[in-house]
Amino acid sequence: MTETVAGFFQSLGPGSNRRLSAPEFTGLQRQAAELEQRAARVPDLERRAARVPDLERRAERAEALQVIEPDLYAPGAGFSWFADIARVALKQGDDRQGGVLAARERLARNEEFEHRRTHRRMRQLQAEHDLERVLTRTPAEAAIYTRWAEAGGQLFDKYDELRDLEKRSGATRVSGAGGTFSPPGWLLDRFGHSPRAGAPLAAMMTQLPLPAGVQSINVPLFAAGGGAGTEVQAADAGPVIIRDPKDGTVSATIQTLIANLDASLQLMDQSPIPFDESFGQDIAEDMATQLDGQLLLGSGSMGQVNGLIPGGTLSAANSVLLTSTNAASSQTWAYGGASIAASAHQMTAQLYSKIATARGLPPESWLINPTVWAIICGSADGQNRPLVPPGITSKALHGLDVYEDENIPLSFGGTAAPGIGVSAGVVSPAAGNGTYTPLLLGRWSDLIYLASEPRVQVMTGILSGSLQVRYQVRRYVAALPARIQWGGGNVSYSGTSQSGGVNNAASVSYGAFYQPQANGPLNLSGAGY
């Protein structure tokens, strides 16, 4: 049987015009049906060959008859996985979906469902493997099995080589000619996300859970030279050092990230997908971007957290700062106008040295706007060889990994500094009116921020008169970027075309390189980036 079918398929060959006769078609249909019956008998034949015990056969039969429970959180199911997590976490929920106990039960059943689905998938893959092994013992069987599988397990349904239908002008998808019976489809679960920069800085910092019942976070610290003192004892019974500790405190007020969205009850009730799969997901992404902007530029007042660059103002008062004042023309990334001296490449290496000296440990990685990495990639040496070889997959500068964060503004250096407001667009910070951007280098594990879990609340009383609800997401955040501080006097850097420094009580865990000159490579005005 299989030799006849395989031989016919081989006779067709590429470009063959041969057509099936009616007897051939009838015979091949019969043989295809026999093939499908044979495939259906494979599990029974293998169980008999293996002599499966009667108890195991009954267990398999019981599992085959088991009713598969539908996915509780599948599109259209009406339940929200995010909302159930919030109900259990907050220990509160509405009665419409059973309250907290029902939410906890749904989450437990969903976890069991995922385990069963994984188990079924593994058994299905094993069965498909066994079926293919049994049905492809000869080359002829392998050929017909391949054709059978490509046809979806049903030969001649998709490709009927005997039917030569008469073509005529009939019903179409044009409105008025049958088109209303072919409506458009909406992939609601594949909606287009708003473009946002995410939260790369937040991912690099150390995140701790925010304790409940407090309004601020205080961390004790020892300033440089103010901790315990250790020395050798010059001789037995000789004097040993005694140093009184000098401690201090770094504090952070807990601030609130909040998102409100008013929606009609009709939208909530009639939408085919749960609310958190569309608007709720968009709010979560926006909140992450807002958090990253706060950690970068938060002023520490007016409801903002303590940022790395408070209020968008770069200064030696809050971190290690290295500024190149080189104003020579024709500068590139590795060429300072006359040589490599005072170039951005050399200045960033000096920033590495300054942080390592003040912190006592080397920094971990760079955090830059993607435009800066593009500038580095577009730079060449004196022989026009690119500094970053084409095709490179890793991003590194001075041996440290480079991470990109679009939330770092490109508009420092003007009369109006970048700031934080309501998110509008790809990034959270609002642009200033300058044309420069810094490179940030840090030992980011030293920096801490504390955050609560997002708290979701749907309030129905406020807008009930117009059949609306208020969907609210809030999160409490506190940031401590200056947990490890410089305890000495103010330091000013001096040298070839450099300035900046580190002030008393400034963070020594991170710093910035900044070049406020019109000819520098980080001046983006008219640069084409």
CORNORTA-V85536 format. One record per pair of residues at least 6 apart in sequence whose ideal C-beta (glycine too) atoms are under 6 Angstrom apart, sorted by the first residue. I is the first residue (numbers start at 1). J is the second residue. If there is no record, write none. Layout:
BEGIN
i-><I;I>
j-><J;J>
END
This chain:
BEGIN
i-><1;2;2;2;3;5;5;6;6;6;9;20;20;25;29;32;42;42;72;72;72;73;73;75;75;76;80;80;82;84;84;84;86;87;87;87;88;88;91;93;93;93;135;135;136;136;148;151;171;172;173;173;188;189;191;194;195;196;196;196;197;197;197;197;197;199;199;199;200;200;201;201;201;202;202;202;204;205;205;205;206;206;207;208;210;210;210;210;215;216;216;217;217;217;218;218;219;219;219;220;220;221;221;222;223;223;223;223;224;224;224;225;226;226;229;229;231;233;250;250;250;252;252;252;252;254;254;255;255;255;256;256;257;257;257;257;258;259;259;259;260;261;261;262;262;263;263;264;265;283;286;289;289;290;290;292;293;293;293;293;294;295;295;296;296;296;297;297;297;297;297;298;298;298;298;299;299;300;300;304;305;305;306;306;308;310;312;312;312;313;314;314;316;316;316;316;317;318;319;319;319;319;320;320;320;320;320;321;321;322;322;322;322;323;323;323;324;324;324;324;324;325;325;326;326;326;327;327;328;329;330;331;331;331;331;332;332;333;333;333;333;333;334;334;334;335;336;336;340;341;342;342;344;347;348;349;351;351;351;352;355;355;356;358;358;358;359;359;363;363;363;364;364;365;365;365;366;366;366;366;367;367;367;368;369;369;369;370;370;371;373;374;375;376;377;379;380;395;406;407;407;407;409;409;409;410;410;411;411;411;411;412;412;413;413;413;414;414;414;416;416;417;418;418;418;419;420;421;435;435;435;436;436;436;437;438;438;439;440;441;442;442;443;446;446;447;447;448;448;449;450;451;452;452;454;454;455;456;457;458;458;459;460;462;481;482;484;485;486;486;486;490;490;491;491;492;493;493;515>
j-><31;140;141;144;140;31;144;140;143;144;147;161;162;162;156;155;131;134;79;106;110;79;81;189;273;272;274;276;276;103;106;107;456;93;100;103;103;104;100;99;100;103;141;145;142;145;155;158;178;178;179;182;273;273;278;282;426;285;289;426;289;406;407;426;427;288;291;292;403;405;292;295;405;291;292;295;444;444;447;449;445;448;449;450;450;451;452;476;254;251;253;252;450;478;249;251;250;480;483;247;249;248;250;247;246;248;485;487;486;487;488;487;246;487;241;243;241;240;480;482;483;306;478;479;480;476;478;303;305;477;474;476;287;290;475;477;474;283;287;473;472;279;471;468;470;469;471;468;467;473;423;423;428;423;428;407;407;420;428;429;305;307;479;307;308;407;307;309;312;420;429;304;305;306;307;310;311;306;310;420;477;479;479;481;481;318;417;418;419;417;512;514;500;501;502;503;503;506;506;507;510;511;354;355;358;502;511;500;512;351;354;500;513;499;500;514;342;347;497;498;515;497;499;336;342;497;517;519;337;519;337;337;519;520;521;379;521;344;345;376;379;521;340;343;345;343;342;343;346;496;496;497;521;513;513;398;441;511;513;398;363;511;362;486;502;508;443;508;441;442;443;443;444;400;401;403;397;400;402;441;403;405;440;439;408;410;437;404;406;529;404;529;521;388;388;387;386;402;427;427;428;429;418;429;431;437;524;418;431;432;434;434;436;434;436;516;432;433;434;432;433;432;429;431;432;430;429;430;523;524;525;516;522;523;522;512;514;513;512;511;509;510;509;484;509;481;509;480;483;479;478;477;475;476;473;475;474;473;472;469;471;470;469;470;507;507;509;505;502;506;508;503;504;501;502;501;500;501;522>
END
